[in-house]
Amino acid sequence: MQTQYFKEYSRYMKREMEFKVYGYAGRPCLVLPAQGHRFYEFEDCGMVDAAARWIEAGQLQLFCADALNGAEVTPQAQERWFCYLTEELLPRLCVQNGAEAPVLAVGCGQGACQAVNLHLRRPEVCSGVIGLSGRYETANVYGQGPEDLIYRNSPLAYLPHLPEKTLEGLRKQEQVMLCVGRGPGDEQALEETRRMGEALEAKKLPVWVDEWGADVTPDWAWWQRQWGYFLEKALETKDKDQKAD
């Protein structure tokens, strides 16, 4: 499998940020880790191997980003990181991928919230989401700080108030795919995933909430299975849309 590693200075983060690319062509997919986690987590935990057949066939190209470190988890740092993604990393992604197509964003745990946040705020650059065991209420994540920045990065808070023009654009995008188990450890994610799905449906936005069984827990073994399942659906949908065009 073709891989490339990058370490580049970010003017928003004011430090070097690392990311790794898997594959040589195909649908660009941005992997967003949870706070405090690193760009290599997706590979180390078997998620790259779970998508290997699409990567090696040139159908998928993964871009694994770095997250905020533990000391940076504040509303101000979160907003700087969001600007890093949209103003620095995504343009680099387009250069590497050789296409201007909007990305598919994927995340597990808090990374799922980051993926939904990116999609809702910038649908022109992120047209689809796969979110696994997501937590979408972030008021308690960032601690004290400017309320407007906490609000801006909490999808459950701002979605009901999005302007109609923004909603019209979102309705033309792909399904937001949210998956969560009903097993031990996923109780809060189950409740927030249901609320996120209901909020999206209330605004008539395309969403698919899939609840897996009572034996399904929030761990990498289950996330590998979920990731492969929903990735295949997302790639099939994109391929059908392109043929229709």
Secondary structure, DSSP 8 states (H G I E B T S, - for coil): --EEEEEEEETTTTEEEEEEEE-SSSEEEEE---TT--TTHHHHTTHHHHTHHHHHTTSEEEEEE----GGG-SHHHHHHHHHHIIIIIHHHHHHHHT----EEEEEETHHHHHHHHHHHH-TTTEEEEEEES-----TTTS-SS-HHHHHHT-HHHHGGG--HHHHHHHTTS--EEEEE--STT-HHHHHHHHHHHHHHHHTT--EEEEE--TT--SSHHHHHHHHHHHHHHHHHHHHHHHHH-
